[in-house]
Amino acid sequence: MTHSQAQSAPISTRINRVFVDWSRPLLSAAATWIVQSAESHAPVVDLQRYCCIVPGRRAGRLLLGALLRCCQAQNKALLPPTVCTPGQAAEHLLAHVEPIDERARADAWSTQLAWLHALHDCDHDTLRPLFAVPPEPDDWLAWQHMAQLISGLHETLAGGRLGFTDVIERAERLEMLQQGDRWNVMAVLHERYRAILKEHQLIDRHDSREHALQRAVANNPPSNRRIAMIGVVELNALMRGVLQSNETDQIAAIVHAPEVLEERFDAFGCVRTGCWSDAIVDDERVSLLVADGPADQAQQVLRTLASFSGTYAADEIILGMGDASLAGPLSRAAAWAGLSLHDAAGRALTTTAPCRLLQCITDWIGDQSLDNFAVLIRHPDMQRWLQKQLAVSNNGAIADWLTQFDSYRAEHIQQRISGTWLGKALSHRTIADVFDAVQALLAPLAGAPQPCHKWCAGLRIVFDAIYDPALESDPHSNTVVQRIRILQAFENTLTAVESAAAALQPVTTAETALRLIHSQLQDVHVAQELHDDQIEMLGWLELHTDPSPVLILTGFNDGFIPSAVSADIFLPNALRSALELPDNDSRYARDAYYTQAAQNSRSNVTIITGRRASGDEPLTPSRLLLSGDDELLTNRARLLFDEDSTTNISWPAGLPRTIDESGFTIPDLPDVMPPPSSMSVTAFRSYLACPYRFALGSLLGLQHSDDQANELDAMQFGNVLHETLRRFGQDNSLKQLADEEQICKTMLGVLDDVARDKFGVNPPISVRVQLSMISQRLRAMAALQTQLRSEGWEILETEIAFKDNVSLDISGQEPMPLRGVIDRIDRNTSTGSIRIIDYKTGESARTPHNSHHGRETLVDLEALEWFDLQLPLYDYIARAAGVVHTEDVELGYITLPRDSRGVAFRKAQWSREHLDHAVHRARAIVQSIRAGKFERNPDHAFPMDDFARLCHTEFFASFATAEFDAEAEQ
């Protein structure tokens, strides 16, 4: 360690620059120097007069550890120093100055509110240079966003000891006339902001700090402090002024670099802009790798770790993230590989379950749609609360009421949910209980607009109920402990919101208040415990002070390292340079220095640069890689821009390799299957298609359910058509109509009634479009109905239901009761002939032969194959039940396809022998079911297969091409 005295003309305070060669870790050497220079009264090292300024909070914790170890090595106790970051140091070093203004400092929320009112109360003409179209007066979220933007600019300028008028002068010098207009407006807003704070007995914290600094310079009160800046390579004008304010302070700037580079650092130990352009990434010290996307960078990290073969312990390795968004891909890839990473920045509060629940509640309060309710009740914490509050099913399983909700949603597809339920009471009784419980829970968040902070009490009531400790099965588990930390951070935010002056709080609805509160959580992180087996991830600016000998640095791309200002509409880079604020040149110098320190202070450094970002945007390698001699740059260009040198993910580490057959085996059916007590007519088709799937659905009761319904599926589409035609055919006054216009008008009126009963008075636009499509088919059906009436056919009955009152006799066994619903039976008034009709609403107009045999022509009975027995069994049931008393019976479909030209009656051409053959096949199926024959059909190709995943068959099918029989699926 070497010493160098340095001064600069405007600096009156002498700063002792102490150079720690970067071949050694910085903090341990700095701790040794501080302990040696401190007053030591055996057996205590007293550092209470010291203020140690470090680049980040983690560096502060590491420094305290290093100081403690240094004292323990000398068998001495430690009275620790104050440790702070540069952002905190100004407050600490000015704390002894007696304030000029007795007003209380405005906290962060009060500051935002004051800016918000300064903007909100300004007339639109004044604001126009800033925002061409200001928000609506009651759009508090938009006003707050603008307030945060202006407040951020104010903070940046305050760090440079600048005001808004200073920017105006510099902008005019640079002939940036538009900038000058904008900053004139901001100067006006700034005065309004100050006046608002003063009105509420508050003072801006930047103004308070500047007043304290001016007073300290004027009075220069003795302090005799000892200040050590450790690895601090950039300081703003405010902090420099604070350090100069008292000549009695003893200040040391501990610089992590060899003394031969002292000219590259200013009197404060900060890097000089322009002195680091020759810094190179040395191939002899650094392994440089190129990866394609974020996932490839993560895999390259894992390969690098694997190459160490256990040489280094977890605490000897640090993962650096030039791009903070790589934390997610890195963590997921490590989990696949059986490794655990720790993000030193902590977990963002907005990604935690309570914060996501807040978002769900806010969305629901703002828009009580079925979609938002589905998301809310599926949140795990809400599910847990509901499970404890309600006995919502026979066995208490939460999946039961969720399934009921999904079924109700799929059936009715309501746009809004308000407690008025559609359909039969039995189908929504449980869901109504869940809805009522949720509404009661959220009652504290209902009501008229009120000041924002008053909604905090209601939110506490809601969260106290959901996160009641009595609901915890294990109150000491790691999950619960972490949740308590999250809720405490949440509570701190609510307290901050409530602490602002009541008169500053905007009057808002609950939804807006919750969104404003949520915005205050954006930058809050919750610390997580670091375990011995975890490798830590650090952001770029935290890496310098970490002592780990091994560094793997990802995201080494331009825009991240070095960081850059590219599109700031208020403070572009040229204006920043003119204002002597941090600009692209100063950031380049800082990051070039950090890169040099990293490669010289560690035994093993790997740098990974990516080609693409997560959104597939192309990335540019860091400019720091483009310095060096011609030979180095030639070799590096080949590496950086040659596709063959780029790592593309081939197979994620830890992911099981594929095998010829899936590791998931198709589940066997139970040895003893419960035989059906009765069978629907359409169940025979299911068995013919695949006996195994028939057993899953019809005997075991398995069915597909989800919460994705936002439009009518094929079955619902057909159901609406069926129900409309049923109501038309059951009304004696309607089914006698013979005029096409009257029939059409009547059918469309019935459709309106059906839609209102099923979907309410205001269905979603998607459903309205589909109802319009149904109306087109009904217009064509009206034309067909008119034709049938002219031919003498009249509707005899519709929706004739048979439920176990007709049985299929089985030789040597008990008869099998049959169930079915015949859509329609017509009679010809002239001939007495009967037609048994089934409506088909598929996209194409298939004939009965095509549906039942897969072909249009009939073959000999011995070669005839049945895929469906629906119409023959309808004939059997109708005769057995005495509904039909004549041999002159026609079977057929009325097809209602998308193309209205296909709307027609399509007659089956079966003889009595064909029909008897079908009934014989039905008896054989019953015997097979009772014998437990449920083999799987490997060639099953039904387009809407609920069991495709279980059976390892293709499950992606086009809805548009699916031939779907709604009645069969029921």
Helices and strands as residue ranges (DSSP letters): E 2-6, E 15-20, H 26-37, E 39-41, E 44-46, E 50-53, H 57-73, E 77-79, E 82-84, H 86-93, E 104-105, H 108-120, H 124-127, H 140-159, H 164-173, H 177-199, E 202-203, H 205-219, E 226-230, H 237-244, E 250-256, G 259-264, E 286-291, H 294-307, G 314-316, E 317-321, G 324-326, H 327-336, E 341-343, E 347-348, G 349-351, H 353-366, H 370-378, H 380-389, H 398-412, H 425-441, G 443-445, E 450-451, G 452-454, H 455-466, G 469-471, H 478-499, G 502-504, E 507-508, H 510-519, E 525-526, E 535-539, G 540-545, E 550-554, H 573-578, H 584-601, E 604-610, G 623-626, H 630-641, G 643-645, E 646-647, E 679-680, H 683-689, H 691-694, I 695-699, H 714-730, H 732-735, H 740-759, H 765-790, E 793-808, E 816-828, E 834-840, H 848-853, G 861-863, H 870-880, E 889-895, G 900-902, E 904-907, H 912-930, H 948-951, H 966-969
